[in-house]
Amino acid sequence: MLSLASLGGRPALGIDQSPAFLAQGEQLAAAAGLAPRLVAADIYALPAGLGQHDLVLITIGVLNWMPDLPAFFAAVQGLLAPGGRLVIYETHPFLEVFEPQADQPLVPRYSYFRREPLVSDHLITYDGLDHGQGAPSYWHIHTLGAIVTACLDAGLALQRLEEHPHSNREVDYDLYQDQDAQLPMSFTLVAGRPAA
């Protein structure tokens, strides 16, 4: 969210359920001379008074933490002002069928249509290193169809959907780039809330 300022945006609100992550966000915002409101909240139980915004940005790794996509997109829709836009830049769901740490990382390991979450007690990092164990985490695999449908069912109008051959994941996933038979690795979705 804070990086939007470099494109001329005025970040107004950031939501996360991790107070530690938000504390880091406050430090980064102060260093950039920004003062957005940062709120620790469960997206499924947002506090009142968060307002409506012209742009909602969802970036990598958000959707897979969401067990209930329809309720998630309903919350997002409520944060959008009439005429506002939702932009999602996420890992492509098809990449979730592979396990880069497996002996055969190019052979699918998980079903694209898996409904039960992947459960892990390894700490999630973005540097490719093992940082040990932590509390169990639950990673939900959603198909691209489920994501688009939940977005539409929330009353948002799809404006653009692009699939990309580049990675926006941890460095472990770089091995899937630049293949002769290239997998989709990330996507951008733009949807709008109809003007009142």
Disulfide bonds with the S-S distance in Angstrom:
none
